[in-house]
Amino acid sequence: MAASRYATTQYMSGEFVESAGAIIFHLSKKQICLVRLKSRDEWLLPKGRRKCGESLSEAALREAREETGFRCCLLPVTMPKPGIHRTPVHVHEGICEPVAVTIRELSGIHNVKLIFWYIAAIDGPNGEEIGAAEDQFEVGLFDYEDVLMKLTFQGDRDIVQGAMGIVCNKSDVPDLNELGSTH
């Protein structure tokens, strides 16, 4: 029996967890929404597990609403997506696909956690909160210049910087290397 010529790791259903999260933009204010996990004092992007029967994009929007109190919608963007079988990368316009995926190795029962990241925008003309965030979180909106340094983890910074590069004019995106690092 032949083996794949590509490095491959497979996980059966009980060995991985699917999650989805959102980089939430308040476009008119040039801000991004973060949540602070109070118990650990960590500033994060909203995310959580996908429920059975729920799409990844539905999970991202549900988690965004539960953790922040904001009603959000997926933001159609123009971004590159690779072709198949070594075909060139194609730029697609107006799509609401994952902008990134994080693969986190876990210890314990599950071997790996897959986090699919979507770009979202706060719904409504003024972006009013429509409900309370979960008690374990504090919610904050941060200007584009400040958001990268507020995030606790480098992986989240990388995701936000990539999303900002897709959503914003490149000149509006702060260079993480120029900001320095405190975490």
N, C-alpha and C positions, 0 to 999 in steps of 0.2 A: 504494500500500500504506500502510495506517495505522500510525502509531507508537503505542506505549503512552503513555498520558497521565501515567504515573509515571516518575520518573527510574529508569533501568534500566541495569545493567552486567551483561554476561554473560561467563562464562569457560568455555572448552572444557576437557575433562578434563586436558589437559597444562598448563593455565594456573593451576590452583589445587591447594592441598594441604589435605586434611581432617585435622584433629587433634581430640583430645578430652582433657579433663582433669577433675580432681575437686577439690572443696573437701571435704577429709576431716575429719569431726568425730569426736572421741572424746567422745561425749555425756555419759557419767557423770563425766568429769573436766573438762568444759567447756573442751576444748582443740581446736585445729585443727592438723593435720599439715602441715608445710612441708618442702621440700627445699632444701638449699644446693648450688648448682653450684660445686664447689670451685675450678675453674679461673678463675672470674670473681668469686668471693665474692658471689654473688647468691642471696638467699632467694626462692623461687618456689613456685608451686603445681605439683604433678605433672601432666604432660601429655605427649602425643606423638602421632605420626602413626597414623592408622587404617590397618590392613592390609586388603588386598583381601578382600572377603567377610566382613569383621568389621563388626558394627554399631557405631555411635558409642558407645553405652553400654558395650558389651563392650571397646572400645578404652580408654575412660576407666578402667574397673576394672583392665584389664591393665596400663596405664601406672602406675596407683596402686600396684599390687603390685610391679611391677618396680623402680620408683624409690624406694619407701619400705620394702618388705619386709612391709607390712601387707596382710592379706586384708581387703577391703572389700566392702560391698554398697551398692547404690543405696538412698538413704533416701527413702521415700515422703513427700512433703510436700504442703502446701496452698499453691497459688500462683496468681496470675492469669495467664491466657493470652488473647491477643486473639482475637476472633472473626474471621470473614472478611468482606470487603466492607463495612467500616465498622460492623460490628455491635459491640455493647458488649463490653468485656473481661469474661470469665467467670472466676470463682474455681473451680478444680478441686481436689478433695481427694484425697490419697493417690496422687499421680502421681510418676513417675520420669522426667520430661522434662528437657531442658536448661534450666538456670536462667538462662543467659546465652550469648551468642556473641560472640567477639572476631573482628574482621576486621582482619587485619594485612597491609598492603601490603608486598610484598617486591621486592627488586631481583634481577636475574638471570633464571634460567629460568622460575620460577613467578611469577605476578603477584600472587597473594593467598594468604594462609593463613587458613583458617576454623577457629577453635577453639571447640568446643562444650563447655560447662561443666556438669557434673553435681554434685549434692550426694550425698555418700557418707558412710558411717559405718564405723568400724573394726569388723570382725566379732569375735565371741567375747565371753565375759563379762568378760574382763580386758583385751582389746585387746592381747594379746601379739604381738610381732613373730613372724612365721612363717618369715621368711627374711631374708637379707641384702639390703640395698639395693644398687643398682648402684654400683660403685666411684667413679663420678664425683660421687656425691651424699653429703651428710651429711643425716641425717633429724632433725627436731626436732618436738616437740609443744609448742605454746604456748597459754597461757591466752588466753581471749577478749580480755582487756584489753591483752595484749601483742602479739597476732598482727599487727594492722594496721601497727604501727610496725616490725615485724621484716621485713615484705615489702619488697623492693627497689623494685618498680615500682608506680606509682599505679594502673595498670590492674588489677593483681592485688588491690590494696587495695579498689578499688571492687567487684570480683567477690566478695571475701570479705565485705565489709560487707553487700552485697545478700543473700548466702546466709545470713548470720547473722540478718538481718532476717526471713527466711523460717523458719529453723529455731528460733530462740530467741524468747523473750519480748522484745519491742521494748526494754524497759528494760534488758536484759542486753547490748545491742549498743552498743559504744563509738562515740561520735561522732568521726569522723575529724578534723573541724574543731577539736574541743577538744583533741585529742592533740598537735597541732603536726606538723610534718613535718621529717624529717632527710634525706630523699632527694629 
